[in-house]
Amino acid sequence: VDMGAAMALRKQVNADLDEASKLSVNDFIVKAVAMALRGFPVLNSAWADGKMQLHDSIDVGIAVATDTGLISPFIPAADRKALGEIARMSKDLVKRAREGGLKPEEYAGGTFTISNLGMYDVTQFVAVINPPQAAILAVGSIQTEARWDAKRKTFEPAQLMEVTMSADHRLTDGAEVARYLQEFKRLLQAPMALLVG
């Protein structure tokens, strides 16, 4: 994913926000994941009792490393929340997850999970699905790389981020995952839609 436009928008928006409301890269990812899931309800489903269970809400979990292991607090109805609200909720959930202060209803649930290891300078990895969810998105760090610009006939720096999706093939297949990733990528590469969606 070319994150140049998203990073520029983040810088512009954050210039006018207080520290508690500043947007992280992960906030953009949460919003893009949630908005893209609107068109792919199967990827927001669960495998339970030998069949698919569709969810009415898009509740995006964020994998958080703690001293006792991983926990995934989630942002309910993330597709309907503004980026600023996602930012404030994420900061609060991650802080309380690391302090052991989450309530069970804040992590026992979620319909889709994001595992972001970008802050550890991991560029690409495969995440394990959080049962009974249908899928999980693994997010790597943003790397500046040279990219060929055909119009200018020169190499230009680009801020690129690799993502990998794991999915339960009892519910979906690679073609649907590929279409979902195309929509996710489109949203992050045209990020103004995340402000109004």
C-alpha positions as a Python dict, from the first residue, in 0.01 Angstrom:
ca = {
    (1, 'V'): (0, 0, 0),
    (2, 'D'): (139, 342, -95),
    (3, 'M'): (91, 536, 228),
    (4, 'G'): (217, 872, 99),
    (5, 'A'): (-125, 1039, 80),
    (6, 'A'): (-237, 895, 417),
    (7, 'M'): (82, 1013, 588),
    (8, 'A'): (47, 1362, 440),
    (9, 'L'): (-318, 1382, 550),
    (10, 'R'): (-227, 1257, 899),
    (11, 'K'): (40, 1527, 933),
    (12, 'Q'): (-203, 1797, 820),
    (13, 'V'): (-485, 1684, 1052),
    (14, 'N'): (-258, 1629, 1354),
    (15, 'A'): (-121, 1985, 1329),
    (16, 'D'): (-453, 2112, 1469),
    (17, 'L'): (-526, 1841, 1729),
    (18, 'D'): (-445, 1805, 2097),
    (19, 'E'): (-224, 1511, 2200),
    (20, 'A'): (-517, 1290, 2308),
    (21, 'S'): (-684, 1324, 1967),
    (22, 'K'): (-379, 1291, 1740),
    (23, 'L'): (-419, 1023, 1476),
    (24, 'S'): (-180, 729, 1452),
    (25, 'V'): (-113, 528, 1138),
    (26, 'N'): (-307, 245, 1302),
    (27, 'D'): (-615, 467, 1337),
    (28, 'F'): (-619, 511, 960),
    (29, 'I'): (-578, 135, 920),
    (30, 'V'): (-867, 59, 1160),
    (31, 'K'): (-1098, 295, 972),
    (32, 'A'): (-995, 160, 629),
    (33, 'V'): (-1035, -202, 747),
    (34, 'A'): (-1383, -126, 883),
    (35, 'M'): (-1505, 69, 581),
    (36, 'A'): (-1377, -198, 341),
    (37, 'L'): (-1557, -469, 542),
    (38, 'R'): (-1892, -306, 462),
    (39, 'G'): (-1874, -464, 117),
    (40, 'F'): (-1743, -800, 240),
    (41, 'P'): (-1974, -927, 518),
    (42, 'V'): (-1833, -1282, 495),
    (43, 'L'): (-1491, -1152, 608),
    (44, 'N'): (-1666, -998, 909),
    (45, 'S'): (-1835, -1327, 1000),
    (46, 'A'): (-1750, -1612, 1238),
    (47, 'W'): (-1730, -1992, 1214),
    (48, 'A'): (-1933, -2131, 1503),
    (49, 'D'): (-2124, -2455, 1555),
    (50, 'G'): (-2015, -2577, 1213),
    (51, 'K'): (-2160, -2286, 1018),
    (52, 'M'): (-2117, -1920, 925),
    (53, 'Q'): (-2255, -1657, 1157),
    (54, 'L'): (-2282, -1308, 1008),
    (55, 'H'): (-2236, -1008, 1237),
    (56, 'D'): (-2458, -700, 1237),
    (57, 'S'): (-2173, -473, 1349),
    (58, 'I'): (-1812, -424, 1233),
    (59, 'D'): (-1615, -444, 1559),
    (60, 'V'): (-1243, -414, 1483),
    (61, 'G'): (-1000, -568, 1730),
    (62, 'I'): (-647, -441, 1783),
    (63, 'A'): (-392, -703, 1890),
    (64, 'V'): (-197, -566, 2190),
    (65, 'A'): (114, -728, 2338),
    (66, 'T'): (109, -738, 2719),
    (67, 'D'): (331, -897, 2984),
    (68, 'T'): (88, -1190, 3001),
    (69, 'G'): (41, -1236, 2625),
    (70, 'L'): (-172, -1098, 2344),
    (71, 'I'): (-513, -945, 2397),
    (72, 'S'): (-742, -789, 2136),
    (73, 'P'): (-966, -511, 2265),
    (74, 'F'): (-1203, -393, 1997),
    (75, 'I'): (-1363, -75, 1867),
    (76, 'P'): (-1736, -140, 1822),
    (77, 'A'): (-1898, -17, 1500),
    (78, 'A'): (-1560, 111, 1381),
    (79, 'D'): (-1692, 181, 1032),
    (80, 'R'): (-1935, 439, 1175),
    (81, 'K'): (-1686, 619, 1400),
    (82, 'A'): (-1488, 929, 1306),
    (83, 'L'): (-1110, 896, 1291),
    (84, 'G'): (-1074, 1117, 1600),
    (85, 'E'): (-1306, 894, 1799),
    (86, 'I'): (-1115, 585, 1684),
    (87, 'A'): (-789, 755, 1792),
    (88, 'R'): (-917, 835, 2142),
    (89, 'M'): (-1070, 488, 2190),
    (90, 'S'): (-758, 311, 2061),
    (91, 'K'): (-524, 502, 2293),
    (92, 'D'): (-748, 427, 2590),
    (93, 'L'): (-795, 57, 2507),
    (94, 'V'): (-425, -4, 2441),
    (95, 'K'): (-322, 176, 2762),
    (96, 'R'): (-569, -16, 2976),
    (97, 'A'): (-482, -346, 2802),
    (98, 'R'): (-116, -301, 2900),
    (99, 'E'): (-215, -207, 3257),
    (100, 'G'): (-455, -501, 3291),
    (101, 'G'): (-755, -269, 3323),
    (102, 'L'): (-987, -391, 3048),
    (103, 'K'): (-1336, -519, 3117),
    (104, 'P'): (-1416, -861, 2960),
    (105, 'E'): (-1676, -704, 2729),
    (106, 'E'): (-1400, -485, 2579),
    (107, 'Y'): (-1196, -781, 2454),
    (108, 'A'): (-1433, -1081, 2450),
    (109, 'G'): (-1575, -1012, 2110),
    (110, 'G'): (-1468, -829, 1802),
    (111, 'T'): (-1549, -943, 1451),
    (112, 'F'): (-1214, -884, 1276),
    (113, 'T'): (-861, -828, 1410),
    (114, 'I'): (-562, -616, 1306),
    (115, 'S'): (-214, -719, 1416),
    (116, 'N'): (27, -431, 1354),
    (117, 'L'): (398, -492, 1414),
    (118, 'G'): (512, -180, 1229),
    (119, 'M'): (636, -19, 1550),
    (120, 'Y'): (881, -310, 1586),
    (121, 'D'): (1022, -243, 1237),
    (122, 'V'): (874, -570, 1106),
    (123, 'T'): (802, -525, 737),
    (124, 'Q'): (595, -838, 667),
    (125, 'F'): (454, -1132, 865),
    (126, 'V'): (161, -1372, 880),
    (127, 'A'): (-83, -1337, 1170),
    (128, 'V'): (-285, -1623, 1317),
    (129, 'I'): (-664, -1588, 1298),
    (130, 'N'): (-839, -1508, 1624),
    (131, 'P'): (-1114, -1780, 1642),
    (132, 'P'): (-1401, -1776, 1565),
    (133, 'Q'): (-1330, -1477, 1338),
    (134, 'A'): (-1305, -1524, 962),
    (135, 'A'): (-984, -1327, 908),
    (136, 'I'): (-699, -1117, 1046),
    (137, 'L'): (-485, -848, 884),
    (138, 'A'): (-110, -841, 951),
    (139, 'V'): (39, -492, 906),
    (140, 'G'): (409, -418, 864),
    (141, 'S'): (608, -97, 901),
    (142, 'I'): (606, 181, 645),
    (143, 'Q'): (930, 176, 446),
    (144, 'T'): (1059, 444, 210),
    (145, 'E'): (1155, 279, -118),
    (146, 'A'): (1240, 396, -468),
    (147, 'R'): (954, 354, -715),
    (148, 'W'): (962, 407, -1089),
    (149, 'D'): (749, 704, -1199),
    (150, 'A'): (661, 638, -1564),
    (151, 'K'): (542, 995, -1626),
    (152, 'R'): (859, 1157, -1494),
    (153, 'K'): (1079, 872, -1617),
    (154, 'T'): (1268, 865, -1290),
    (155, 'F'): (1271, 688, -955),
    (156, 'E'): (1078, 865, -679),
    (157, 'P'): (1065, 788, -305),
    (158, 'A'): (747, 613, -194),
    (159, 'Q'): (620, 527, 155),
    (160, 'L'): (514, 164, 121),
    (161, 'M'): (346, -64, 374),
    (162, 'E'): (303, -440, 332),
    (163, 'V'): (-7, -615, 461),
    (164, 'T'): (-90, -985, 468),
    (165, 'M'): (-430, -1133, 535),
    (166, 'S'): (-503, -1475, 683),
    (167, 'A'): (-854, -1611, 628),
    (168, 'D'): (-1056, -1916, 729),
    (169, 'H'): (-1125, -2107, 407),
    (170, 'R'): (-1433, -2266, 558),
    (171, 'L'): (-1587, -1920, 514),
    (172, 'T'): (-1409, -1755, 223),
    (173, 'D'): (-1137, -1796, -39),
    (174, 'G'): (-832, -1616, -175),
    (175, 'A'): (-1023, -1436, -451),
    (176, 'E'): (-1258, -1267, -201),
    (177, 'V'): (-963, -1176, 21),
    (178, 'A'): (-786, -1023, -282),
    (179, 'R'): (-1090, -812, -369),
    (180, 'Y'): (-1116, -697, -7),
    (181, 'L'): (-747, -602, -2),
    (182, 'Q'): (-795, -400, -321),
    (183, 'E'): (-1068, -197, -151),
    (184, 'F'): (-863, -157, 168),
    (185, 'K'): (-568, -35, -41),
    (186, 'R'): (-789, 204, -241),
    (187, 'L'): (-920, 364, 78),
    (188, 'L'): (-572, 420, 224),
    (189, 'Q'): (-437, 555, -104),
    (190, 'A'): (-730, 801, -133),
    (191, 'P'): (-761, 874, 241),
    (192, 'M'): (-1001, 1169, 229),
    (193, 'A'): (-1277, 904, 209),
    (194, 'L'): (-1177, 798, 562),
    (195, 'L'): (-1260, 1145, 694),
    (196, 'V'): (-1610, 1147, 552),
    (197, 'G'): (-1701, 776, 544),
}
